[in-house]
Amino acid sequence: MNLTDIEFPIRKEMNDFKLKLKSSISSDNSIIDTVVNYILKRKGKQLRPILVFLSSGLNGKISESTYRAAILIEILHTATLIHDDVVDDSNYRRGFFSINALWKSKYSVLVGDYLLSRGLELSVENNDFKFLGVLSNAVKKMSEGEITQLKKSKSLDIDEKTYFKIIQEKTASLFSSCCVMGAISSNSNKKNISLMKEFGLLLGQAFQIRDDMFGYLSYDTGKPSLNDFKQAKITLPLIYSLSKVNKTKKSEIIKYLKNYKSIDKIIDFVKEQGGIDYSQHLMNNLTEKAHSILEKFPKSDYKKSLVNLLNYTISRNI
């Protein structure tokens, strides 16, 4: 299963969306426009707008409001990625040079700010105050999650409970917002909007766990797995593995973590302790719960694609 198949029911909508997105974030400022065009040419998988359109179709009819929801989500997501690269001092994004690497942190922060302000402007222009409420909450949670991760990474003190709190805020909150805004755009009822909120939270957590596993499976995913080690980001496979050993061994591994040249030893340790298998198990549990939510909706091509998107999330290699 690939994204082309998943996009099938919304292929026209996604093509139209890309044109509308470009128009929405263009600027008369030459530097901003250059950076924006660089971003658009390396747009990634665009899972989040796909999720908005599929959620809208699942709950009713895709409308102009759905396009605006997808654009707002993508603008917000792009802005946060730019800011993340500044925070992490990352030179690569999706296998290409990051904005931070090419234009340095000052321009990166300001372009991220431009995108955030453009999203707010679009919301106000179209009276999309429900969207604005959902997005504001997502930004708050994402910021809180990032700050918690930064704080905990310094002390390398993250247990499983804290880990899930971080990924619910940093990653799953935006996935959930995609599903909620898609449902709102099709005038769905409160019950179904609540179901979509929970579905997005489950999908987002499964997505992040799969990302965590990449660093222990391959260096060639295009993901910043090596940078995660450099930043001492403790992932679920490592959290579980550290919980299985005594203090002496734990101290040894943490020492390796602080010296990213010893990455191979960390990877071998995680594999030996069953960290990858454990993460796979939790990811599958989250996916099963998400499947059970989709079963509450009638059959449709949108539902089929959301099921396939779940399967893609836990099996993807990038």
ZAGUDO-711641 format. One line per field, with one value per residue: residue number from 1; residue in three letters; chain; x, z, y of N, C-alpha, C in turn. Coordinates in steps of 0.05 Angstrom, whole numbers, padded with zeros to 5 digits, m for minus. Layout:
N
num: [NUM|...]
residu: [ALA|...]
chaine: [A|...]
n.u: [X|...]
n.w: [Z|...]
n.v: [Y|...]
ca.u: [X|...]
ca.w: [Z|...]
ca.v: [Y|...]
c.u: [X|...]
c.w: [Z|...]
c.v: [Y|...]
//
This chain:
318
num: [1|2|3|4|5|6|7|8|9|10|11|12|13|14|15|16|17|18|19|20|21|22|23|24|25|26|27|28|29|30|31|32|33|34|35|36|37|38|39|40|41|42|43|44|45|46|47|48|49|50|51|52|53|54|55|56|57|58|59|60|61|62|63|64|65|66|67|68|69|70|71|72|73|74|75|76|77|78|79|80|81|82|83|84|85|86|87|88|89|90|91|92|93|94|95|96|97|98|99|100|101|102|103|104|105|106|107|108|109|110|111|112|113|114|115|116|117|118|119|120|121|122|123|124|125|126|127|128|129|130|131|132|133|134|135|136|137|138|139|140|141|142|143|144|145|146|147|148|149|150|151|152|153|154|155|156|157|158|159|160|161|162|163|164|165|166|167|168|169|170|171|172|173|174|175|176|177|178|179|180|181|182|183|184|185|186|187|188|189|190|191|192|193|194|195|196|197|198|199|200|201|202|203|204|205|206|207|208|209|210|211|212|213|214|215|216|217|218|219|220|221|222|223|224|225|226|227|228|229|230|231|232|233|234|235|236|237|238|239|240|241|242|243|244|245|246|247|248|249|250|251|252|253|254|255|256|257|258|259|260|261|262|263|264|265|266|267|268|269|270|271|272|273|274|275|276|277|278|279|280|281|282|283|284|285|286|287|288|289|290|291|292|293|294|295|296|297|298|299|300|301|302|303|304|305|306|307|308|309|310|311|312|313|314|315|316|317|318]
residu: [MET|ASN|LEU|THR|ASP|ILE|GLU|PHE|PRO|ILE|ARG|LYS|GLU|MET|ASN|ASP|PHE|LYS|LEU|LYS|LEU|LYS|SER|SER|ILE|SER|SER|ASP|ASN|SER|ILE|ILE|ASP|THR|VAL|VAL|ASN|TYR|ILE|LEU|LYS|ARG|LYS|GLY|LYS|GLN|LEU|ARG|PRO|ILE|LEU|VAL|PHE|LEU|SER|SER|GLY|LEU|ASN|GLY|LYS|ILE|SER|GLU|SER|THR|TYR|ARG|ALA|ALA|ILE|LEU|ILE|GLU|ILE|LEU|HIS|THR|ALA|THR|LEU|ILE|HIS|ASP|ASP|VAL|VAL|ASP|ASP|SER|ASN|TYR|ARG|ARG|GLY|PHE|PHE|SER|ILE|ASN|ALA|LEU|TRP|LYS|SER|LYS|TYR|SER|VAL|LEU|VAL|GLY|ASP|TYR|LEU|LEU|SER|ARG|GLY|LEU|GLU|LEU|SER|VAL|GLU|ASN|ASN|ASP|PHE|LYS|PHE|LEU|GLY|VAL|LEU|SER|ASN|ALA|VAL|LYS|LYS|MET|SER|GLU|GLY|GLU|ILE|THR|GLN|LEU|LYS|LYS|SER|LYS|SER|LEU|ASP|ILE|ASP|GLU|LYS|THR|TYR|PHE|LYS|ILE|ILE|GLN|GLU|LYS|THR|ALA|SER|LEU|PHE|SER|SER|CYS|CYS|VAL|MET|GLY|ALA|ILE|SER|SER|ASN|SER|ASN|LYS|LYS|ASN|ILE|SER|LEU|MET|LYS|GLU|PHE|GLY|LEU|LEU|LEU|GLY|GLN|ALA|PHE|GLN|ILE|ARG|ASP|ASP|MET|PHE|GLY|TYR|LEU|SER|TYR|ASP|THR|GLY|LYS|PRO|SER|LEU|ASN|ASP|PHE|LYS|GLN|ALA|LYS|ILE|THR|LEU|PRO|LEU|ILE|TYR|SER|LEU|SER|LYS|VAL|ASN|LYS|THR|LYS|LYS|SER|GLU|ILE|ILE|LYS|TYR|LEU|LYS|ASN|TYR|LYS|SER|ILE|ASP|LYS|ILE|ILE|ASP|PHE|VAL|LYS|GLU|GLN|GLY|GLY|ILE|ASP|TYR|SER|GLN|HIS|LEU|MET|ASN|ASN|LEU|THR|GLU|LYS|ALA|HIS|SER|ILE|LEU|GLU|LYS|PHE|PRO|LYS|SER|ASP|TYR|LYS|LYS|SER|LEU|VAL|ASN|LEU|LEU|ASN|TYR|THR|ILE|SER|ARG|ASN|ILE]
chaine: [A|A|A|A|A|A|A|A|A|A|A|A|A|A|A|A|A|A|A|A|A|A|A|A|A|A|A|A|A|A|A|A|A|A|A|A|A|A|A|A|A|A|A|A|A|A|A|A|A|A|A|A|A|A|A|A|A|A|A|A|A|A|A|A|A|A|A|A|A|A|A|A|A|A|A|A|A|A|A|A|A|A|A|A|A|A|A|A|A|A|A|A|A|A|A|A|A|A|A|A|A|A|A|A|A|A|A|A|A|A|A|A|A|A|A|A|A|A|A|A|A|A|A|A|A|A|A|A|A|A|A|A|A|A|A|A|A|A|A|A|A|A|A|A|A|A|A|A|A|A|A|A|A|A|A|A|A|A|A|A|A|A|A|A|A|A|A|A|A|A|A|A|A|A|A|A|A|A|A|A|A|A|A|A|A|A|A|A|A|A|A|A|A|A|A|A|A|A|A|A|A|A|A|A|A|A|A|A|A|A|A|A|A|A|A|A|A|A|A|A|A|A|A|A|A|A|A|A|A|A|A|A|A|A|A|A|A|A|A|A|A|A|A|A|A|A|A|A|A|A|A|A|A|A|A|A|A|A|A|A|A|A|A|A|A|A|A|A|A|A|A|A|A|A|A|A|A|A|A|A|A|A|A|A|A|A|A|A|A|A|A|A|A|A|A|A|A|A|A|A|A|A|A|A|A|A|A|A|A|A|A|A|A|A|A|A|A|A]
n.u: [00017|00012|00019|m00004|m00045|m00076|m00092|m00129|m00189|m00189|m00159|m00165|m00180|m00132|m00096|m00118|m00113|m00058|m00047|m00078|m00053|m00002|m00016|m00036|00007|00044|00088|00102|00151|00216|00254|00224|00189|00224|00243|00194|00180|00222|00208|00158|00173|00195|00158|00145|00106|00055|00016|m00018|m00055|m00080|m00104|m00141|m00177|m00195|m00220|m00260|m00290|m00306|m00342|m00381|m00391|m00340|m00318|m00308|m00292|m00264|m00218|m00195|m00185|m00147|m00105|m00092|m00075|m00030|00002|00012|00038|00084|00109|00121|00157|00200|00215|00227|00274|00309|00310|00332|00379|00385|00409|00386|00326|00278|00315|00338|00373|00358|00316|00340|00394|00407|00390|00400|00388|00361|00331|00302|00269|00239|00213|00183|00150|00123|00093|00060|00031|00006|m00029|m00063|m00085|m00113|m00152|m00182|m00200|m00236|m00273|m00265|m00269|m00277|m00239|m00194|m00195|m00185|m00134|m00103|m00103|m00075|m00024|m00008|m00004|00035|00079|00085|00097|00146|00179|00178|00204|00255|00272|00273|00308|00357|00370|00365|00322|00270|00210|00164|00111|00118|00140|00097|00063|00091|00093|00039|00027|00066|00064|00016|m00026|m00031|m00044|m00094|m00120|m00124|m00161|m00206|m00216|m00227|m00274|m00307|m00310|m00344|m00392|m00403|m00431|m00427|m00414|m00388|m00346|m00318|m00303|m00269|m00229|m00206|m00189|m00149|m00112|m00095|m00074|m00033|00002|00018|00044|00088|00115|00131|00166|00205|00227|00256|00308|00334|00332|00350|00396|00383|00335|00320|00302|00316|00348|00400|00411|00374|00398|00443|00419|00404|00353|00308|00279|00221|00237|00287|00275|00244|00283|00323|00295|00298|00347|00402|00427|00480|00489|00452|00474|00520|00499|00474|00518|00540|00500|00508|00552|00552|00581|00581|00537|00524|00531|00489|00445|00452|00445|00391|00364|00379|00353|00300|00273|00254|00216|00179|00162|00138|00095|00064|00052|00021|m00023|m00044|m00059|m00099|m00139|m00151|m00171|m00218|m00249|m00258|m00292|m00341|m00363|m00399|m00390|m00345|m00306|m00272|m00268|m00243|m00194|m00174|m00167|m00127|m00089|m00076|m00052|m00009|00019|00042|00075|00109|00171|00194]
n.w: [00000|m00018|m00016|m00061|m00075|m00029|m00033|m00073|m00071|m00064|m00101|m00140|m00106|m00076|m00115|m00129|m00079|m00073|m00109|m00087|m00038|m00051|m00071|m00026|00010|m00016|m00025|m00030|m00014|m00032|m00009|00027|m00010|m00041|m00003|00010|m00039|m00043|m00001|m00020|m00064|m00040|m00011|00019|00046|00055|00091|00129|00105|00072|00110|00130|00086|00077|00126|00125|00080|00100|00139|00114|00065|00023|00023|00007|00054|00074|00043|00062|00115|00107|00084|00126|00165|00139|00132|00186|00203|00171|00188|00241|00233|00210|00253|00290|00267|00276|00332|00341|00315|00264|00201|00160|00126|00109|00077|00048|00048|00105|00119|00157|00150|00101|00101|00152|00223|00237|00192|00186|00232|00225|00176|00191|00229|00194|00164|00205|00220|00172|00169|00212|00192|00147|00172|00200|00158|00133|00171|00201|00256|00288|00269|00282|00337|00346|00323|00353|00402|00388|00374|00424|00454|00424|00431|00487|00491|00463|00495|00543|00525|00512|00563|00591|00560|00571|00621|00611|00629|00621|00628|00609|00614|00613|00563|00529|00540|00519|00463|00451|00456|00422|00371|00362|00373|00330|00288|00308|00305|00250|00236|00266|00245|00193|00199|00222|00179|00145|00170|00211|00266|00339|00365|00326|00313|00361|00360|00316|00335|00375|00342|00311|00351|00366|00317|00309|00352|00339|00291|00309|00341|00302|00274|00314|00313|00266|00273|00294|00257|00206|00173|00129|00118|00108|00149|00209|00243|00263|00281|00322|00359|00369|00394|00440|00445|00476|00456|00448|00440|00466|00517|00538|00536|00571|00618|00630|00650|00699|00743|00732|00679|00654|00663|00632|00580|00575|00576|00527|00496|00501|00473|00409|00373|00387|00370|00345|00387|00421|00388|00382|00435|00445|00409|00430|00480|00466|00452|00403|00387|00429|00422|00372|00386|00420|00383|00347|00380|00388|00336|00327|00361|00336|00288|00307|00318|00267|00249|00266|00230|00167|00107|00057|00005|00028|00081|00071|00052|00097|00131|00102|00107|00161|00161|00127|00158|00200|00173|00138|00109|00108]
n.v: [m00024|00044|00117|00139|00104|00110|00162|00160|00169|00224|00250|00291|00333|00338|00355|00404|00428|00436|00477|00518|00523|00542|00592|00615|00623|00654|00711|00781|00795|00782|00747|00716|00693|00663|00625|00601|00577|00540|00507|00487|00457|00414|00384|00338|00283|00301|00282|00303|00342|00304|00273|00309|00317|00264|00254|00292|00274|00224|00239|00269|00317|00341|00407|00478|00498|00455|00454|00501|00486|00445|00475|00510|00474|00452|00498|00511|00464|00465|00512|00499|00457|00485|00517|00477|00456|00497|00497|00446|00451|00430|00408|00382|00363|00318|00293|00334|00397|00436|00494|00523|00509|00531|00586|00603|00614|00663|00681|00634|00631|00677|00668|00623|00649|00684|00647|00626|00673|00683|00640|00652|00699|00681|00650|00689|00721|00688|00677|00630|00611|00567|00532|00561|00559|00504|00498|00534|00509|00464|00484|00504|00456|00429|00463|00459|00405|00402|00434|00405|00359|00379|00395|00346|00317|00338|00318|00266|00237|00205|00171|00119|00138|00194|00199|00185|00227|00269|00256|00255|00308|00334|00309|00277|00312|00347|00312|00296|00345|00352|00312|00328|00380|00367|00338|00378|00413|00388|00393|00356|00317|00327|00279|00247|00281|00279|00225|00226|00259|00226|00184|00210|00221|00170|00151|00189|00178|00126|00136|00167|00130|00093|00127|00132|00081|00079|00098|00055|00017|00032|00076|00103|00128|00179|00206|00245|00211|00203|00254|00256|00223|00254|00298|00275|00252|00213|00154|00111|00054|00056|00074|00032|m00009|00010|00006|m00047|m00061|m00060|m00007|00004|m00015|00018|00069|00063|00059|00109|00141|00127|00149|00203|00209|00209|00180|00129|00103|00053|00017|00030|00018|m00038|m00053|m00039|m00073|m00123|m00121|m00123|m00077|m00057|m00095|m00090|m00037|m00042|m00075|m00041|m00001|m00030|m00041|00010|00021|m00018|00000|00048|00028|00005|00049|00070|00031|00046|00078|00085|00043|00066|00097|00133|00116|00067|00085|00110|00067|00041|00080|00077|00027|00037|00074|00044|00010|00036|00059|00107]
ca.u: [00000|00027|00003|m00019|m00070|m00091|m00103|m00148|m00215|m00187|m00137|m00171|m00178|m00104|m00084|m00128|m00102|m00030|m00048|m00089|m00033|00019|m00027|m00042|00031|00063|00093|00116|00178|00231|00267|00203|00178|00245|00242|00168|00182|00240|00192|00137|00185|00204|00135|00141|00084|00030|m00003|m00038|m00078|m00094|m00121|m00163|m00196|m00208|m00238|m00284|m00306|m00318|m00363|m00401|m00384|m00317|m00326|m00287|m00283|m00245|m00193|m00183|m00175|m00123|m00085|m00084|m00059|m00003|00018|00021|00058|00109|00121|00132|00181|00222|00223|00240|00301|00325|00314|00349|00403|00386|00416|00372|00297|00269|00337|00348|00382|00337|00316|00360|00421|00411|00385|00408|00366|00346|00312|00284|00249|00221|00195|00163|00131|00107|00073|00040|00014|m00011|m00050|m00082|m00098|m00132|m00174|m00199|m00212|m00259|m00289|m00261|m00262|m00275|m00212|m00174|m00195|m00172|m00106|m00091|m00099|m00054|00001|m00002|00004|00060|00100|00089|00111|00174|00193|00182|00225|00281|00280|00278|00331|00382|00376|00361|00304|00243|00198|00144|00088|00126|00144|00071|00053|00106|00085|00011|00027|00083|00057|m00012|m00045|m00036|m00060|m00121|m00132|m00131|m00186|m00228|m00222|m00240|m00302|m00321|m00314|m00367|m00414|m00409|m00442|m00408|m00405|m00369|m00322|m00304|m00291|m00246|m00208|m00192|m00176|m00125|m00092|m00084|m00058|m00009|00021|00029|00062|00112|00130|00144|00189|00225|00239|00273|00336|00346|00329|00365|00405|00378|00306|00315|00294|00339|00353|00427|00408|00360|00418|00460|00404|00398|00324|00303|00256|00208|00253|00309|00262|00238|00308|00336|00280|00303|00374|00409|00436|00507|00486|00438|00494|00538|00485|00470|00544|00542|00481|00520|00574|00537|00598|00577|00509|00522|00528|00462|00427|00455|00433|00362|00356|00383|00334|00273|00260|00240|00192|00160|00151|00120|00072|00048|00043|m00001|m00046|m00056|m00072|m00123|m00159|m00159|m00188|m00244|m00263|m00268|m00314|m00366|m00372|m00408|m00370|m00340|m00278|m00257|m00262|m00223|m00168|m00164|m00157|m00102|m00070|m00067|m00033|00015|00033|00058|00093|00125|00200|00203]
ca.w: [00000|m00019|m00013|m00086|m00072|m00007|m00043|m00096|m00070|m00061|m00118|m00151|m00084|m00068|m00136|m00125|m00054|m00077|m00122|m00068|m00017|m00062|m00073|00001|00025|m00032|m00013|m00047|m00004|m00049|00007|00037|m00032|m00048|00017|00007|m00063|m00036|00015|m00036|m00081|m00023|00007|00036|00039|00059|00104|00145|00089|00063|00132|00131|00064|00082|00149|00116|00064|00118|00156|00099|00039|00022|00015|00006|00082|00078|00031|00081|00138|00099|00080|00153|00177|00125|00139|00214|00204|00158|00206|00265|00225|00207|00280|00301|00257|00290|00360|00341|00299|00244|00175|00139|00129|00087|00059|00035|00067|00119|00116|00177|00139|00077|00107|00180|00242|00238|00170|00190|00252|00214|00156|00207|00239|00171|00158|00227|00218|00148|00177|00229|00174|00131|00190|00206|00133|00125|00195|00209|00284|00299|00261|00297|00364|00345|00317|00376|00423|00378|00377|00452|00462|00410|00445|00513|00487|00455|00519|00561|00514|00515|00591|00599|00545|00584|00644|00600|00649|00609|00631|00587|00618|00603|00534|00515|00543|00499|00435|00448|00452|00400|00346|00359|00375|00303|00274|00318|00294|00222|00235|00277|00226|00169|00207|00225|00152|00132|00188|00226|00293|00361|00371|00306|00316|00384|00350|00298|00353|00387|00320|00305|00373|00364|00293|00313|00369|00324|00272|00323|00349|00278|00270|00334|00306|00243|00281|00301|00234|00182|00173|00102|00115|00103|00175|00223|00265|00274|00295|00346|00378|00377|00412|00463|00447|00484|00442|00462|00442|00485|00544|00547|00539|00595|00641|00634|00660|00725|00742|00720|00650|00645|00662|00610|00555|00575|00569|00498|00484|00502|00453|00387|00357|00397|00362|00340|00412|00430|00371|00389|00462|00442|00396|00449|00502|00455|00451|00378|00388|00448|00408|00351|00400|00429|00359|00337|00398|00382|00309|00330|00373|00315|00270|00320|00315|00240|00245|00274|00207|00144|00086|00037|m00005|00048|00103|00062|00050|00124|00141|00089|00118|00186|00155|00116|00180|00216|00156|00121|00114|00108]
ca.v: [00000|00069|00141|00143|00088|00122|00188|00156|00183|00253|00258|00317|00352|00343|00371|00432|00438|00444|00503|00537|00527|00560|00619|00625|00630|00670|00737|00801|00796|00763|00727|00698|00678|00643|00604|00587|00560|00518|00489|00475|00437|00391|00385|00314|00265|00316|00264|00318|00350|00280|00265|00329|00311|00238|00257|00307|00255|00203|00251|00284|00327|00359|00434|00499|00499|00433|00464|00521|00471|00432|00495|00520|00452|00450|00521|00508|00442|00474|00532|00485|00442|00504|00525|00453|00453|00517|00487|00422|00458|00409|00417|00367|00358|00300|00286|00358|00418|00450|00523|00532|00505|00549|00614|00607|00614|00687|00679|00611|00638|00697|00655|00608|00669|00693|00626|00626|00697|00679|00621|00667|00718|00666|00642|00712|00730|00670|00672|00602|00613|00540|00522|00576|00547|00477|00502|00547|00488|00446|00499|00505|00430|00423|00478|00447|00379|00408|00444|00382|00341|00393|00394|00319|00306|00347|00300|00239|00225|00203|00145|00114|00156|00221|00196|00186|00254|00285|00250|00263|00337|00343|00297|00268|00335|00358|00292|00298|00370|00346|00296|00345|00402|00354|00332|00404|00425|00374|00397|00331|00321|00327|00251|00239|00298|00268|00200|00233|00269|00203|00170|00224|00218|00143|00150|00205|00164|00103|00148|00175|00106|00083|00144|00125|00056|00083|00102|00029|m00001|00041|00104|00112|00133|00208|00217|00255|00192|00208|00279|00250|00213|00277|00314|00258|00247|00185|00143|00089|00030|00059|00076|00005|m00024|00019|m00003|m00075|m00067|m00048|00021|00004|m00017|00041|00091|00058|00066|00138|00152|00124|00167|00230|00208|00197|00163|00101|00096|00024|00003|00036|00003|m00066|m00056|m00037|m00098|m00145|m00119|m00126|m00051|m00054|m00112|m00078|m00013|m00053|m00085|m00018|00012|m00046|m00037|00036|00019|m00033|00018|00067|00012|00001|00074|00072|00012|00059|00094|00068|00037|00087|00098|00149|00098|00047|00098|00115|00041|00037|00100|00065|00005|00050|00087|00025|m00007|00054|00059|00135]
c.u: [00018|00008|m00014|m00046|m00088|m00105|m00125|m00174|m00213|m00165|m00141|m00169|m00149|m00090|m00092|m00116|m00074|m00029|m00057|m00068|m00011|00009|m00030|m00017|00051|00065|00107|00145|00195|00244|00246|00193|00198|00244|00217|00169|00200|00224|00172|00148|00194|00183|00130|00116|00057|00009|m00025|m00061|m00094|m00113|m00145|m00185|m00210|m00227|m00263|m00302|m00320|m00342|m00385|m00390|m00360|m00326|m00303|m00275|m00261|m00218|m00179|m00171|m00148|m00099|m00074|m00067|m00031|00014|00029|00043|00085|00124|00134|00157|00205|00233|00237|00269|00320|00331|00334|00376|00407|00391|00401|00342|00288|00291|00349|00359|00358|00338|00338|00389|00427|00409|00391|00383|00349|00324|00292|00262|00229|00203|00174|00142|00112|00085|00051|00021|m00004|m00034|m00071|m00098|m00120|m00157|m00193|m00213|m00237|m00277|m00288|m00252|m00261|m00248|m00191|m00172|m00180|m00142|m00091|m00084|m00076|m00026|00010|00009|00031|00084|00106|00105|00140|00190|00198|00204|00253|00291|00288|00303|00357|00390|00374|00343|00276|00233|00176|00120|00094|00129|00117|00058|00066|00096|00056|00010|00042|00073|00027|m00032|m00051|m00051|m00089|m00135|m00140|m00158|m00210|m00236|m00235|m00269|m00319|m00328|m00337|m00392|m00423|m00419|m00420|m00397|m00384|m00343|m00305|m00290|m00266|m00223|m00191|m00177|m00149|m00103|m00079|m00065|m00031|00012|00034|00050|00089|00129|00144|00168|00212|00240|00259|00303|00350|00345|00346|00373|00397|00349|00300|00305|00318|00346|00380|00426|00393|00379|00436|00446|00395|00368|00320|00277|00245|00224|00275|00297|00256|00263|00322|00321|00285|00330|00380|00421|00463|00505|00472|00456|00512|00525|00480|00496|00548|00524|00492|00542|00563|00555|00595|00549|00505|00517|00500|00442|00428|00441|00402|00351|00357|00361|00304|00258|00244|00214|00171|00147|00131|00094|00053|00037|00019|m00026|m00060|m00071|m00098|m00146|m00169|m00177|m00216|m00261|m00274|m00291|m00341|m00378|m00380|m00386|m00369|m00312|m00260|m00249|m00240|m00195|m00156|m00154|m00130|m00080|m00059|m00046|m00007|00032|00052|00077|00112|00155|00212|00182]
c.w: [00000|m00018|m00038|m00085|m00051|m00016|m00064|m00093|m00069|m00079|m00130|m00129|m00076|m00089|m00134|m00100|m00058|m00090|m00103|m00046|m00026|m00063|m00045|00016|00009|m00019|m00033|m00038|m00018|m00033|00017|00014|m00041|m00029|00014|m00017|m00058|m00020|m00002|m00054|m00066|m00001|00024|00028|00041|00071|00118|00128|00078|00085|00135|00111|00069|00106|00142|00099|00080|00132|00140|00071|00041|00010|00013|00034|00087|00066|00050|00105|00131|00095|00107|00167|00165|00131|00168|00216|00193|00176|00230|00257|00222|00235|00294|00293|00269|00319|00361|00327|00278|00216|00152|00147|00105|00067|00044|00057|00079|00113|00134|00166|00117|00084|00136|00197|00242|00217|00175|00210|00241|00193|00170|00219|00218|00165|00180|00225|00193|00153|00193|00211|00158|00147|00195|00181|00126|00149|00204|00238|00298|00293|00278|00326|00366|00341|00340|00398|00414|00381|00406|00461|00449|00424|00472|00511|00480|00479|00539|00551|00517|00544|00599|00585|00558|00607|00636|00619|00638|00614|00610|00589|00607|00573|00519|00518|00523|00471|00430|00443|00427|00373|00343|00360|00348|00286|00282|00307|00265|00220|00245|00257|00201|00175|00210|00198|00137|00150|00202|00254|00315|00367|00351|00307|00339|00376|00333|00314|00365|00366|00314|00326|00372|00340|00297|00331|00355|00304|00285|00332|00325|00272|00289|00326|00283|00251|00288|00279|00210|00185|00146|00097|00107|00128|00191|00247|00279|00291|00322|00367|00388|00397|00437|00467|00453|00472|00457|00463|00463|00514|00555|00553|00565|00620|00648|00646|00686|00721|00728|00690|00639|00643|00638|00583|00553|00568|00539|00484|00482|00481|00428|00369|00365|00390|00358|00366|00424|00415|00378|00416|00460|00429|00415|00471|00492|00453|00425|00378|00406|00435|00387|00363|00408|00405|00347|00354|00392|00355|00311|00342|00353|00295|00281|00318|00287|00234|00252|00251|00184|00124|00066|00027|00015|00072|00095|00061|00078|00137|00128|00099|00145|00180|00143|00139|00195|00199|00139|00129|00113|00122]
c.v: [00025|00093|00147|00128|00101|00147|00185|00171|00213|00264|00286|00339|00359|00359|00400|00444|00449|00472|00525|00543|00546|00589|00632|00635|00646|00698|00755|00804|00775|00741|00706|00681|00657|00619|00587|00568|00536|00498|00473|00453|00412|00387|00360|00299|00278|00298|00280|00329|00326|00271|00284|00321|00284|00239|00272|00289|00234|00213|00266|00291|00346|00385|00453|00502|00478|00441|00483|00507|00458|00451|00505|00499|00451|00474|00519|00487|00451|00494|00518|00469|00461|00512|00501|00450|00473|00507|00464|00427|00437|00420|00403|00363|00342|00295|00309|00377|00431|00480|00535|00530|00525|00578|00622|00614|00639|00687|00657|00618|00658|00686|00638|00626|00679|00673|00625|00649|00695|00660|00635|00686|00704|00658|00665|00721|00714|00663|00642|00601|00586|00528|00535|00566|00521|00481|00515|00527|00470|00459|00499|00478|00422|00438|00466|00420|00382|00417|00422|00364|00353|00391|00366|00308|00315|00328|00271|00223|00225|00174|00142|00133|00184|00221|00199|00214|00272|00281|00257|00293|00345|00334|00292|00290|00346|00338|00293|00323|00366|00332|00313|00367|00391|00349|00357|00415|00412|00375|00371|00338|00318|00299|00242|00255|00287|00242|00206|00245|00247|00187|00183|00222|00191|00141|00165|00192|00140|00113|00155|00151|00094|00100|00137|00100|00059|00084|00076|00009|00006|00070|00117|00119|00161|00221|00225|00237|00198|00234|00274|00239|00236|00295|00300|00255|00218|00175|00119|00063|00032|00061|00048|m00011|m00016|00010|m00032|m00082|m00053|m00021|00023|00004|00008|00065|00088|00067|00096|00152|00150|00144|00195|00232|00194|00180|00134|00092|00066|00009|00006|00019|m00027|m00071|m00057|m00063|m00121|m00145|m00121|m00099|m00046|m00070|m00101|m00054|m00021|m00062|m00062|m00003|m00003|m00043|m00011|00035|00003|m00017|00038|00053|00010|00026|00077|00053|00024|00075|00076|00064|00060|00085|00114|00132|00078|00060|00104|00090|00036|00056|00090|00044|00016|00062|00068|00008|00010|00053|00087|00152]
//
